[in-house]
Amino acid sequence: MLVPLKNKEFKLAPLGEVKSETRLREKGNEINQEMFFEQYKMVDGVQEAYKLTILRDGKAYLEGNLTEAILHTQKVDDSVFQQP
């Protein structure tokens, strides 16, 4: 949970480069995949990455740019999460 990070003892700052890294199996070989999330913009109070770059074993694989983000922030009724 991130709520404790609101405590004044913590100081939050942007990391700059944000990435996710994982190992994949492709055509029988294991490869390293890095996903870089960049160009953040505020959308309805939430930071959204507008650029994504994927590298596989250090080589460019995919680059994409988000042109529009719409967040659906309507409240879901608590009854939806009750056990039957």
PyMOL Python script that loads the backbone (N, CA, C, O; Angstrom):
from pymol import cmd

cmd.read_pdbstr("""\
ATOM      1  N   MET A   1       0.838  -1.185   0.000  1.00  0.00           N
ATOM      2  CA  MET A   1       0.000   0.000   0.000  1.00  0.00           C
ATOM      3  C   MET A   1       0.880   1.244   0.000  1.00  0.00           C
ATOM      4  O   MET A   1       1.932   1.271   0.638  1.00  0.00           O
ATOM      5  N   LEU A   2       0.450   2.251  -0.704  1.00  0.00           N
ATOM      6  CA  LEU A   2       1.223   3.483  -0.812  1.00  0.00           C
ATOM      7  C   LEU A   2       0.833   4.535   0.211  1.00  0.00           C
ATOM      8  O   LEU A   2       1.522   5.546   0.346  1.00  0.00           O
ATOM      9  N   VAL A   3      -0.262   4.317   0.934  1.00  0.00           N
ATOM     10  CA  VAL A   3      -0.754   5.316   1.879  1.00  0.00           C
ATOM     11  C   VAL A   3       0.318   5.730   2.883  1.00  0.00           C
ATOM     12  O   VAL A   3       0.428   6.924   3.162  1.00  0.00           O
ATOM     13  N   PRO A   4       1.125   4.808   3.449  1.00  0.00           N
ATOM     14  CA  PRO A   4       2.153   5.242   4.406  1.00  0.00           C
ATOM     15  C   PRO A   4       3.156   6.239   3.816  1.00  0.00           C
ATOM     16  O   PRO A   4       3.799   6.977   4.562  1.00  0.00           O
ATOM     17  N   LEU A   5       3.292   6.268   2.516  1.00  0.00           N
ATOM     18  CA  LEU A   5       4.244   7.190   1.888  1.00  0.00           C
ATOM     19  C   LEU A   5       3.797   8.647   1.975  1.00  0.00           C
ATOM     20  O   LEU A   5       4.570   9.553   1.663  1.00  0.00           O
ATOM     21  N   LYS A   6       2.549   8.877   2.398  1.00  0.00           N
ATOM     22  CA  LYS A   6       2.079  10.248   2.596  1.00  0.00           C
ATOM     23  C   LYS A   6       2.671  10.858   3.865  1.00  0.00           C
ATOM     24  O   LYS A   6       2.632  12.075   4.049  1.00  0.00           O
ATOM     25  N   ASN A   7       3.217  10.014   4.734  1.00  0.00           N
ATOM     26  CA  ASN A   7       3.838  10.475   5.961  1.00  0.00           C
ATOM     27  C   ASN A   7       4.972  11.437   5.630  1.00  0.00           C
ATOM     28  O   ASN A   7       5.703  11.224   4.662  1.00  0.00           O
ATOM     29  N   LYS A   8       5.125  12.496   6.425  1.00  0.00           N
ATOM     30  CA  LYS A   8       6.151  13.516   6.168  1.00  0.00           C
ATOM     31  C   LYS A   8       7.575  12.973   6.277  1.00  0.00           C
ATOM     32  O   LYS A   8       8.519  13.632   5.842  1.00  0.00           O
ATOM     33  N   GLU A   9       7.740  11.785   6.848  1.00  0.00           N
ATOM     34  CA  GLU A   9       9.070  11.181   6.938  1.00  0.00           C
ATOM     35  C   GLU A   9       9.599  10.778   5.560  1.00  0.00           C
ATOM     36  O   GLU A   9      10.807  10.627   5.380  1.00  0.00           O
ATOM     37  N   PHE A  10       8.712  10.606   4.604  1.00  0.00           N
ATOM     38  CA  PHE A  10       9.093  10.178   3.265  1.00  0.00           C
ATOM     39  C   PHE A  10       9.094  11.363   2.317  1.00  0.00           C
ATOM     40  O   PHE A  10       8.235  12.241   2.403  1.00  0.00           O
ATOM     41  N   LYS A  11      10.053  11.381   1.421  1.00  0.00           N
ATOM     42  CA  LYS A  11      10.079  12.402   0.377  1.00  0.00           C
ATOM     43  C   LYS A  11      10.060  11.677  -0.956  1.00  0.00           C
ATOM     44  O   LYS A  11      10.950  10.880  -1.251  1.00  0.00           O
ATOM     45  N   LEU A  12       9.042  11.955  -1.759  1.00  0.00           N
ATOM     46  CA  LEU A  12       8.909  11.319  -3.059  1.00  0.00           C
ATOM     47  C   LEU A  12       9.402  12.265  -4.146  1.00  0.00           C
ATOM     48  O   LEU A  12       9.154  13.470  -4.105  1.00  0.00           O
ATOM     49  N   ALA A  13      10.102  11.695  -5.112  1.00  0.00           N
ATOM     50  CA  ALA A  13      10.614  12.485  -6.232  1.00  0.00           C
ATOM     51  C   ALA A  13      10.584  11.625  -7.478  1.00  0.00           C
ATOM     52  O   ALA A  13      10.676  10.401  -7.390  1.00  0.00           O
ATOM     53  N   PRO A  14      10.457  12.253  -8.644  1.00  0.00           N
ATOM     54  CA  PRO A  14      10.469  11.477  -9.892  1.00  0.00           C
ATOM     55  C   PRO A  14      11.791  10.743 -10.068  1.00  0.00           C
ATOM     56  O   PRO A  14      12.855  11.254  -9.717  1.00  0.00           O
ATOM     57  N   LEU A  15      11.704   9.549 -10.611  1.00  0.00           N
ATOM     58  CA  LEU A  15      12.911   8.761 -10.841  1.00  0.00           C
ATOM     59  C   LEU A  15      13.602   9.108 -12.156  1.00  0.00           C
ATOM     60  O   LEU A  15      14.747   8.721 -12.388  1.00  0.00           O
ATOM     61  N   GLY A  16      12.903   9.832 -13.001  1.00  0.00           N
ATOM     62  CA  GLY A  16      13.464  10.071 -14.325  1.00  0.00           C
ATOM     63  C   GLY A  16      13.040   8.930 -15.228  1.00  0.00           C
ATOM     64  O   GLY A  16      11.875   8.841 -15.613  1.00  0.00           O
ATOM     65  N   GLU A  17      13.961   8.073 -15.563  1.00  0.00           N
ATOM     66  CA  GLU A  17      13.674   6.935 -16.436  1.00  0.00           C
ATOM     67  C   GLU A  17      12.884   5.886 -15.656  1.00  0.00           C
ATOM     68  O   GLU A  17      13.313   5.458 -14.585  1.00  0.00           O
ATOM     69  N   VAL A  18      11.747   5.474 -16.181  1.00  0.00           N
ATOM     70  CA  VAL A  18      10.930   4.428 -15.548  1.00  0.00           C
ATOM     71  C   VAL A  18      10.910   3.234 -16.477  1.00  0.00           C
ATOM     72  O   VAL A  18      10.617   3.370 -17.666  1.00  0.00           O
ATOM     73  N   LYS A  19      11.222   2.053 -15.935  1.00  0.00           N
ATOM     74  CA  LYS A  19      11.227   0.879 -16.798  1.00  0.00           C
ATOM     75  C   LYS A  19      10.784  -0.368 -16.054  1.00  0.00           C
ATOM     76  O   LYS A  19      10.815  -0.446 -14.825  1.00  0.00           O
ATOM     77  N   SER A  20      10.376  -1.326 -16.846  1.00  0.00           N
ATOM     78  CA  SER A  20      10.021  -2.657 -16.374  1.00  0.00           C
ATOM     79  C   SER A  20      10.917  -3.625 -17.128  1.00  0.00           C
ATOM     80  O   SER A  20      11.159  -3.448 -18.322  1.00  0.00           O
ATOM     81  N   GLU A  21      11.406  -4.636 -16.450  1.00  0.00           N
ATOM     82  CA  GLU A  21      12.300  -5.590 -17.101  1.00  0.00           C
ATOM     83  C   GLU A  21      11.848  -7.015 -16.789  1.00  0.00           C
ATOM     84  O   GLU A  21      11.474  -7.326 -15.658  1.00  0.00           O
ATOM     85  N   THR A  22      11.886  -7.874 -17.805  1.00  0.00           N
ATOM     86  CA  THR A  22      11.464  -9.261 -17.625  1.00  0.00           C
ATOM     87  C   THR A  22      12.218 -10.167 -18.590  1.00  0.00           C
ATOM     88  O   THR A  22      12.813  -9.702 -19.562  1.00  0.00           O
ATOM     89  N   ARG A  23      12.183 -11.453 -18.309  1.00  0.00           N
ATOM     90  CA  ARG A  23      12.765 -12.455 -19.205  1.00  0.00           C
ATOM     91  C   ARG A  23      11.624 -13.135 -19.943  1.00  0.00           C
ATOM     92  O   ARG A  23      10.617 -13.503 -19.338  1.00  0.00           O
ATOM     93  N   LEU A  24      11.784 -13.302 -21.260  1.00  0.00           N
ATOM     94  CA  LEU A  24      10.775 -13.938 -22.098  1.00  0.00           C
ATOM     95  C   LEU A  24      11.382 -15.118 -22.839  1.00  0.00           C
ATOM     96  O   LEU A  24      12.597 -15.204 -23.019  1.00  0.00           O
ATOM     97  N   ARG A  25      10.519 -16.017 -23.260  1.00  0.00           N
ATOM     98  CA  ARG A  25      10.953 -17.117 -24.126  1.00  0.00           C
ATOM     99  C   ARG A  25      10.379 -16.838 -25.511  1.00  0.00           C
ATOM    100  O   ARG A  25       9.165 -16.730 -25.682  1.00  0.00           O
ATOM    101  N   GLU A  26      11.264 -16.725 -26.490  1.00  0.00           N
ATOM    102  CA  GLU A  26      10.857 -16.451 -27.864  1.00  0.00           C
ATOM    103  C   GLU A  26      11.568 -17.426 -28.790  1.00  0.00           C
ATOM    104  O   GLU A  26      12.797 -17.465 -28.849  1.00  0.00           O
ATOM    105  N   LYS A  27      10.779 -18.212 -29.510  1.00  0.00           N
ATOM    106  CA  LYS A  27      11.317 -19.211 -30.444  1.00  0.00           C
ATOM    107  C   LYS A  27      12.341 -20.117 -29.767  1.00  0.00           C
ATOM    108  O   LYS A  27      13.374 -20.458 -30.344  1.00  0.00           O
ATOM    109  N   GLY A  28      12.024 -20.502 -28.517  1.00  0.00           N
ATOM    110  CA  GLY A  28      12.884 -21.427 -27.779  1.00  0.00           C
ATOM    111  C   GLY A  28      14.062 -20.789 -27.076  1.00  0.00           C
ATOM    112  O   GLY A  28      14.793 -21.473 -26.359  1.00  0.00           O
ATOM    113  N   ASN A  29      14.265 -19.483 -27.265  1.00  0.00           N
ATOM    114  CA  ASN A  29      15.383 -18.786 -26.619  1.00  0.00           C
ATOM    115  C   ASN A  29      14.874 -17.840 -25.548  1.00  0.00           C
ATOM    116  O   ASN A  29      13.811 -17.237 -25.697  1.00  0.00           O
ATOM    117  N   GLU A  30      15.640 -17.707 -24.458  1.00  0.00           N
ATOM    118  CA  GLU A  30      15.295 -16.721 -23.437  1.00  0.00           C
ATOM    119  C   GLU A  30      15.891 -15.387 -23.834  1.00  0.00           C
ATOM    120  O   GLU A  30      17.057 -15.298 -24.218  1.00  0.00           O
ATOM    121  N   ILE A  31      15.063 -14.337 -23.733  1.00  0.00           N
ATOM    122  CA  ILE A  31      15.533 -12.992 -24.053  1.00  0.00           C
ATOM    123  C   ILE A  31      15.154 -12.040 -22.924  1.00  0.00           C
ATOM    124  O   ILE A  31      14.233 -12.305 -22.152  1.00  0.00           O
ATOM    125  N   ASN A  32      15.873 -10.941 -22.842  1.00  0.00           N
ATOM    126  CA  ASN A  32      15.587  -9.904 -21.861  1.00  0.00           C
ATOM    127  C   ASN A  32      14.753  -8.820 -22.531  1.00  0.00           C
ATOM    128  O   ASN A  32      15.122  -8.321 -23.594  1.00  0.00           O
ATOM    129  N   GLN A  33      13.630  -8.451 -21.917  1.00  0.00           N
ATOM    130  CA  GLN A  33      12.788  -7.382 -22.454  1.00  0.00           C
ATOM    131  C   GLN A  33      12.729  -6.234 -21.454  1.00  0.00           C
ATOM    132  O   GLN A  33      12.434  -6.437 -20.276  1.00  0.00           O
ATOM    133  N   GLU A  34      13.014  -5.027 -21.935  1.00  0.00           N
ATOM    134  CA  GLU A  34      12.911  -3.820 -21.130  1.00  0.00           C
ATOM    135  C   GLU A  34      11.828  -2.936 -21.725  1.00  0.00           C
ATOM    136  O   GLU A  34      11.781  -2.732 -22.938  1.00  0.00           O
ATOM    137  N   MET A  35      10.951  -2.409 -20.863  1.00  0.00           N
ATOM    138  CA  MET A  35       9.900  -1.496 -21.290  1.00  0.00           C
ATOM    139  C   MET A  35      10.136  -0.165 -20.583  1.00  0.00           C
ATOM    140  O   MET A  35      10.164  -0.107 -19.354  1.00  0.00           O
ATOM    141  N   PHE A  36      10.306   0.908 -21.366  1.00  0.00           N
ATOM    142  CA  PHE A  36      10.551   2.235 -20.826  1.00  0.00           C
ATOM    143  C   PHE A  36       9.293   3.084 -20.981  1.00  0.00           C
ATOM    144  O   PHE A  36       8.733   3.184 -22.073  1.00  0.00           O
ATOM    145  N   PHE A  37       8.856   3.693 -19.885  1.00  0.00           N
ATOM    146  CA  PHE A  37       7.663   4.528 -19.855  1.00  0.00           C
ATOM    147  C   PHE A  37       8.115   5.975 -19.683  1.00  0.00           C
ATOM    148  O   PHE A  37       8.808   6.299 -18.718  1.00  0.00           O
ATOM    149  N   GLU A  38       7.722   6.854 -20.622  1.00  0.00           N
ATOM    150  CA  GLU A  38       8.221   8.228 -20.613  1.00  0.00           C
ATOM    151  C   GLU A  38       7.115   9.223 -20.969  1.00  0.00           C
ATOM    152  O   GLU A  38       5.974   8.846 -21.233  1.00  0.00           O
ATOM    153  N   GLN A  39       7.482  10.483 -20.967  1.00  0.00           N
ATOM    154  CA  GLN A  39       6.606  11.594 -21.342  1.00  0.00           C
ATOM    155  C   GLN A  39       5.265  11.545 -20.602  1.00  0.00           C
ATOM    156  O   GLN A  39       4.201  11.453 -21.214  1.00  0.00           O
ATOM    157  N   TYR A  40       5.347  11.607 -19.291  1.00  0.00           N
ATOM    158  CA  TYR A  40       4.140  11.542 -18.457  1.00  0.00           C
ATOM    159  C   TYR A  40       3.346  12.836 -18.533  1.00  0.00           C
ATOM    160  O   TYR A  40       3.906  13.931 -18.588  1.00  0.00           O
ATOM    161  N   LYS A  41       2.021  12.682 -18.534  1.00  0.00           N
ATOM    162  CA  LYS A  41       1.101  13.813 -18.475  1.00  0.00           C
ATOM    163  C   LYS A  41       0.022  13.488 -17.451  1.00  0.00           C
ATOM    164  O   LYS A  41      -0.341  12.328 -17.253  1.00  0.00           O
ATOM    165  N   MET A  42      -0.481  14.535 -16.805  1.00  0.00           N
ATOM    166  CA  MET A  42      -1.536  14.358 -15.809  1.00  0.00           C
ATOM    167  C   MET A  42      -2.881  14.181 -16.515  1.00  0.00           C
ATOM    168  O   MET A  42      -3.264  15.005 -17.346  1.00  0.00           O
ATOM    169  N   VAL A  43      -3.599  13.097 -16.177  1.00  0.00           N
ATOM    170  CA  VAL A  43      -4.922  12.819 -16.731  1.00  0.00           C
ATOM    171  C   VAL A  43      -5.853  12.535 -15.558  1.00  0.00           C
ATOM    172  O   VAL A  43      -5.716  11.519 -14.877  1.00  0.00           O
ATOM    173  N   ASP A  44      -6.794  13.434 -15.330  1.00  0.00           N
ATOM    174  CA  ASP A  44      -7.747  13.290 -14.211  1.00  0.00           C
ATOM    175  C   ASP A  44      -7.044  12.967 -12.892  1.00  0.00           C
ATOM    176  O   ASP A  44      -7.491  12.105 -12.135  1.00  0.00           O
ATOM    177  N   GLY A  45      -5.946  13.662 -12.627  1.00  0.00           N
ATOM    178  CA  GLY A  45      -5.224  13.489 -11.367  1.00  0.00           C
ATOM    179  C   GLY A  45      -4.290  12.302 -11.324  1.00  0.00           C
ATOM    180  O   GLY A  45      -3.731  12.000 -10.269  1.00  0.00           O
ATOM    181  N   VAL A  46      -4.103  11.616 -12.446  1.00  0.00           N
ATOM    182  CA  VAL A  46      -3.230  10.439 -12.509  1.00  0.00           C
ATOM    183  C   VAL A  46      -2.168  10.673 -13.581  1.00  0.00           C
ATOM    184  O   VAL A  46      -2.483  11.122 -14.683  1.00  0.00           O
ATOM    185  N   GLN A  47      -0.917  10.371 -13.259  1.00  0.00           N
ATOM    186  CA  GLN A  47       0.160  10.485 -14.239  1.00  0.00           C
ATOM    187  C   GLN A  47       0.093   9.295 -15.196  1.00  0.00           C
ATOM    188  O   GLN A  47       0.113   8.143 -14.762  1.00  0.00           O
ATOM    189  N   GLU A  48       0.016   9.575 -16.485  1.00  0.00           N
ATOM    190  CA  GLU A  48      -0.035   8.537 -17.513  1.00  0.00           C
ATOM    191  C   GLU A  48       1.154   8.700 -18.455  1.00  0.00           C
ATOM    192  O   GLU A  48       1.465   9.812 -18.884  1.00  0.00           O
ATOM    193  N   ALA A  49       1.817   7.589 -18.776  1.00  0.00           N
ATOM    194  CA  ALA A  49       2.933   7.620 -19.724  1.00  0.00           C
ATOM    195  C   ALA A  49       2.379   7.729 -21.135  1.00  0.00           C
ATOM    196  O   ALA A  49       1.500   6.960 -21.524  1.00  0.00           O
ATOM    197  N   TYR A  50       2.889   8.678 -21.895  1.00  0.00           N
ATOM    198  CA  TYR A  50       2.437   8.880 -23.265  1.00  0.00           C
ATOM    199  C   TYR A  50       3.422   8.296 -24.278  1.00  0.00           C
ATOM    200  O   TYR A  50       3.162   8.340 -25.480  1.00  0.00           O
ATOM    201  N   LYS A  51       4.534   7.757 -23.818  1.00  0.00           N
ATOM    202  CA  LYS A  51       5.492   7.134 -24.728  1.00  0.00           C
ATOM    203  C   LYS A  51       5.960   5.810 -24.122  1.00  0.00           C
ATOM    204  O   LYS A  51       6.245   5.730 -22.927  1.00  0.00           O
ATOM    205  N   LEU A  52       6.035   4.778 -24.956  1.00  0.00           N
ATOM    206  CA  LEU A  52       6.499   3.454 -24.553  1.00  0.00           C
ATOM    207  C   LEU A  52       7.553   2.993 -25.552  1.00  0.00           C
ATOM    208  O   LEU A  52       7.343   3.050 -26.764  1.00  0.00           O
ATOM    209  N   THR A  53       8.687   2.537 -25.029  1.00  0.00           N
ATOM    210  CA  THR A  53       9.737   1.971 -25.868  1.00  0.00           C
ATOM    211  C   THR A  53      10.068   0.591 -25.321  1.00  0.00           C
ATOM    212  O   THR A  53      10.278   0.426 -24.119  1.00  0.00           O
ATOM    213  N   ILE A  54      10.114  -0.404 -26.213  1.00  0.00           N
ATOM    214  CA  ILE A  54      10.451  -1.768 -25.801  1.00  0.00           C
ATOM    215  C   ILE A  54      11.736  -2.183 -26.495  1.00  0.00           C
ATOM    216  O   ILE A  54      11.883  -2.062 -27.712  1.00  0.00           O
ATOM    217  N   LEU A  55      12.669  -2.683 -25.675  1.00  0.00           N
ATOM    218  CA  LEU A  55      13.917  -3.243 -26.187  1.00  0.00           C
ATOM    219  C   LEU A  55      13.934  -4.735 -25.879  1.00  0.00           C
ATOM    220  O   LEU A  55      13.517  -5.160 -24.802  1.00  0.00           O
ATOM    221  N   ARG A  56      14.412  -5.512 -26.818  1.00  0.00           N
ATOM    222  CA  ARG A  56      14.607  -6.946 -26.589  1.00  0.00           C
ATOM    223  C   ARG A  56      16.075  -7.254 -26.801  1.00  0.00           C
ATOM    224  O   ARG A  56      16.625  -7.045 -27.882  1.00  0.00           O
ATOM    225  N   ASP A  57      16.700  -7.758 -25.740  1.00  0.00           N
ATOM    226  CA  ASP A  57      18.149  -7.989 -25.716  1.00  0.00           C
ATOM    227  C   ASP A  57      18.905  -6.751 -26.163  1.00  0.00           C
ATOM    228  O   ASP A  57      19.879  -6.840 -26.911  1.00  0.00           O
ATOM    229  N   GLY A  58      18.442  -5.584 -25.693  1.00  0.00           N
ATOM    230  CA  GLY A  58      19.124  -4.326 -25.952  1.00  0.00           C
ATOM    231  C   GLY A  58      18.861  -3.708 -27.312  1.00  0.00           C
ATOM    232  O   GLY A  58      19.389  -2.639 -27.616  1.00  0.00           O
ATOM    233  N   LYS A  59      18.050  -4.364 -28.139  1.00  0.00           N
ATOM    234  CA  LYS A  59      17.765  -3.846 -29.477  1.00  0.00           C
ATOM    235  C   LYS A  59      16.327  -3.333 -29.544  1.00  0.00           C
ATOM    236  O   LYS A  59      15.415  -3.907 -28.948  1.00  0.00           O
ATOM    237  N   ALA A  60      16.147  -2.221 -30.297  1.00  0.00           N
ATOM    238  CA  ALA A  60      14.816  -1.639 -30.445  1.00  0.00           C
ATOM    239  C   ALA A  60      13.843  -2.675 -30.984  1.00  0.00           C
ATOM    240  O   ALA A  60      14.137  -3.357 -31.966  1.00  0.00           O
ATOM    241  N   TYR A  61      12.685  -2.795 -30.342  1.00  0.00           N
ATOM    242  CA  TYR A  61      11.665  -3.751 -30.763  1.00  0.00           C
ATOM    243  C   TYR A  61      10.363  -3.039 -31.120  1.00  0.00           C
ATOM    244  O   TYR A  61       9.729  -3.359 -32.124  1.00  0.00           O
ATOM    245  N   LEU A  62       9.960  -2.048 -30.272  1.00  0.00           N
ATOM    246  CA  LEU A  62       8.705  -1.347 -30.491  1.00  0.00           C
ATOM    247  C   LEU A  62       8.774   0.021 -29.833  1.00  0.00           C
ATOM    248  O   LEU A  62       9.347   0.172 -28.754  1.00  0.00           O
ATOM    249  N   GLU A  63       8.190   1.012 -30.482  1.00  0.00           N
ATOM    250  CA  GLU A  63       8.041   2.330 -29.878  1.00  0.00           C
ATOM    251  C   GLU A  63       6.643   2.831 -30.194  1.00  0.00           C
ATOM    252  O   GLU A  63       6.190   2.764 -31.337  1.00  0.00           O
ATOM    253  N   GLY A  64       5.970   3.329 -29.180  1.00  0.00           N
ATOM    254  CA  GLY A  64       4.612   3.810 -29.379  1.00  0.00           C
ATOM    255  C   GLY A  64       4.352   5.079 -28.608  1.00  0.00           C
ATOM    256  O   GLY A  64       4.958   5.327 -27.565  1.00  0.00           O
ATOM    257  N   ASN A  65       3.437   5.886 -29.133  1.00  0.00           N
ATOM    258  CA  ASN A  65       3.043   7.131 -28.480  1.00  0.00           C
ATOM    259  C   ASN A  65       1.541   7.141 -28.275  1.00  0.00           C
ATOM    260  O   ASN A  65       0.777   6.849 -29.196  1.00  0.00           O
ATOM    261  N   LEU A  66       1.126   7.474 -27.083  1.00  0.00           N
ATOM    262  CA  LEU A  66      -0.286   7.605 -26.753  1.00  0.00           C
ATOM    263  C   LEU A  66      -0.730   9.005 -27.150  1.00  0.00           C
ATOM    264  O   LEU A  66      -0.055   9.984 -26.832  1.00  0.00           O
ATOM    265  N   THR A  67      -1.846   9.107 -27.834  1.00  0.00           N
ATOM    266  CA  THR A  67      -2.324  10.420 -28.253  1.00  0.00           C
ATOM    267  C   THR A  67      -3.426  10.951 -27.351  1.00  0.00           C
ATOM    268  O   THR A  67      -3.617  12.163 -27.252  1.00  0.00           O
ATOM    269  N   GLU A  68      -4.158  10.045 -26.688  1.00  0.00           N
ATOM    270  CA  GLU A  68      -5.237  10.466 -25.802  1.00  0.00           C
ATOM    271  C   GLU A  68      -5.450   9.413 -24.730  1.00  0.00           C
ATOM    272  O   GLU A  68      -5.400   8.215 -25.007  1.00  0.00           O
ATOM    273  N   ALA A  69      -5.688   9.861 -23.507  1.00  0.00           N
ATOM    274  CA  ALA A  69      -5.981   8.951 -22.402  1.00  0.00           C
ATOM    275  C   ALA A  69      -7.270   9.404 -21.738  1.00  0.00           C
ATOM    276  O   ALA A  69      -7.420  10.576 -21.391  1.00  0.00           O
ATOM    277  N   ILE A  70      -8.196   8.479 -21.563  1.00  0.00           N
ATOM    278  CA  ILE A  70      -9.453   8.761 -20.879  1.00  0.00           C
ATOM    279  C   ILE A  70      -9.576   7.746 -19.743  1.00  0.00           C
ATOM    280  O   ILE A  70      -9.615   6.539 -19.983  1.00  0.00           O
ATOM    281  N   LEU A  71      -9.637   8.233 -18.526  1.00  0.00           N
ATOM    282  CA  LEU A  71      -9.776   7.346 -17.373  1.00  0.00           C
ATOM    283  C   LEU A  71     -11.239   7.281 -16.963  1.00  0.00           C
ATOM    284  O   LEU A  71     -11.924   8.301 -16.892  1.00  0.00           O
ATOM    285  N   HIS A  72     -11.696   6.100 -16.701  1.00  0.00           N
ATOM    286  CA  HIS A  72     -13.063   5.906 -16.227  1.00  0.00           C
ATOM    287  C   HIS A  72     -12.983   5.765 -14.715  1.00  0.00           C
ATOM    288  O   HIS A  72     -12.633   4.704 -14.197  1.00  0.00           O
ATOM    289  N   THR A  73     -13.306   6.829 -14.022  1.00  0.00           N
ATOM    290  CA  THR A  73     -13.115   6.869 -12.572  1.00  0.00           C
ATOM    291  C   THR A  73     -14.415   6.777 -11.790  1.00  0.00           C
ATOM    292  O   THR A  73     -14.462   7.143 -10.616  1.00  0.00           O
ATOM    293  N   GLN A  74     -15.474   6.288 -12.436  1.00  0.00           N
ATOM    294  CA  GLN A  74     -16.735   6.191 -11.711  1.00  0.00           C
ATOM    295  C   GLN A  74     -16.629   5.148 -10.601  1.00  0.00           C
ATOM    296  O   GLN A  74     -15.935   4.141 -10.744  1.00  0.00           O
ATOM    297  N   LYS A  75     -17.315   5.398  -9.512  1.00  0.00           N
ATOM    298  CA  LYS A  75     -17.274   4.492  -8.367  1.00  0.00           C
ATOM    299  C   LYS A  75     -18.084   3.238  -8.666  1.00  0.00           C
ATOM    300  O   LYS A  75     -19.202   3.305  -9.177  1.00  0.00           O
ATOM    301  N   VAL A  76     -17.496   2.098  -8.336  1.00  0.00           N
ATOM    302  CA  VAL A  76     -18.181   0.822  -8.478  1.00  0.00           C
ATOM    303  C   VAL A  76     -18.855   0.507  -7.145  1.00  0.00           C
ATOM    304  O   VAL A  76     -18.233   0.631  -6.090  1.00  0.00           O
ATOM    305  N   ASP A  77     -20.104   0.106  -7.188  1.00  0.00           N
ATOM    306  CA  ASP A  77     -20.861  -0.202  -5.979  1.00  0.00           C
ATOM    307  C   ASP A  77     -20.171  -1.322  -5.207  1.00  0.00           C
ATOM    308  O   ASP A  77     -19.756  -2.320  -5.796  1.00  0.00           O
ATOM    309  N   ASP A  78     -20.050  -1.161  -3.896  1.00  0.00           N
ATOM    310  CA  ASP A  78     -19.385  -2.149  -3.034  1.00  0.00           C
ATOM    311  C   ASP A  78     -20.004  -3.537  -3.142  1.00  0.00           C
ATOM    312  O   ASP A  78     -19.317  -4.533  -2.913  1.00  0.00           O
ATOM    313  N   SER A  79     -21.283  -3.623  -3.486  1.00  0.00           N
ATOM    314  CA  SER A  79     -21.953  -4.923  -3.594  1.00  0.00           C
ATOM    315  C   SER A  79     -21.314  -5.811  -4.680  1.00  0.00           C
ATOM    316  O   SER A  79     -21.424  -7.036  -4.624  1.00  0.00           O
ATOM    317  N   VAL A  80     -20.662  -5.202  -5.646  1.00  0.00           N
ATOM    318  CA  VAL A  80     -20.014  -5.947  -6.709  1.00  0.00           C
ATOM    319  C   VAL A  80     -18.931  -6.865  -6.144  1.00  0.00           C
ATOM    320  O   VAL A  80     -18.667  -7.933  -6.696  1.00  0.00           O
ATOM    321  N   PHE A  81     -18.306  -6.445  -5.039  1.00  0.00           N
ATOM    322  CA  PHE A  81     -17.192  -7.190  -4.473  1.00  0.00           C
ATOM    323  C   PHE A  81     -17.585  -8.108  -3.311  1.00  0.00           C
ATOM    324  O   PHE A  81     -16.717  -8.719  -2.689  1.00  0.00           O
ATOM    325  N   GLN A  82     -18.879  -8.207  -3.014  1.00  0.00           N
ATOM    326  CA  GLN A  82     -19.325  -9.081  -1.933  1.00  0.00           C
ATOM    327  C   GLN A  82     -19.351 -10.532  -2.407  1.00  0.00           C
ATOM    328  O   GLN A  82     -19.642 -10.825  -3.567  1.00  0.00           O
ATOM    329  N   GLN A  83     -19.039 -11.427  -1.474  1.00  0.00           N
ATOM    330  CA  GLN A  83     -19.068 -12.846  -1.806  1.00  0.00           C
ATOM    331  C   GLN A  83     -20.511 -13.294  -1.996  1.00  0.00           C
ATOM    332  O   GLN A  83     -21.412 -12.829  -1.298  1.00  0.00           O
ATOM    333  N   PRO A  84     -20.719 -14.197  -2.941  1.00  0.00           N
ATOM    334  CA  PRO A  84     -22.098 -14.690  -3.185  1.00  0.00           C
ATOM    335  C   PRO A  84     -22.610 -15.517  -2.030  1.00  0.00           C
ATOM    336  O   PRO A  84     -23.741 -16.003  -2.072  1.00  0.00           O
TER     337      PRO A  84
END
""", "prot")
cmd.dss("prot")
cmd.show_as("cartoon", "prot")
cmd.util.cbc("prot")
cmd.orient("prot")
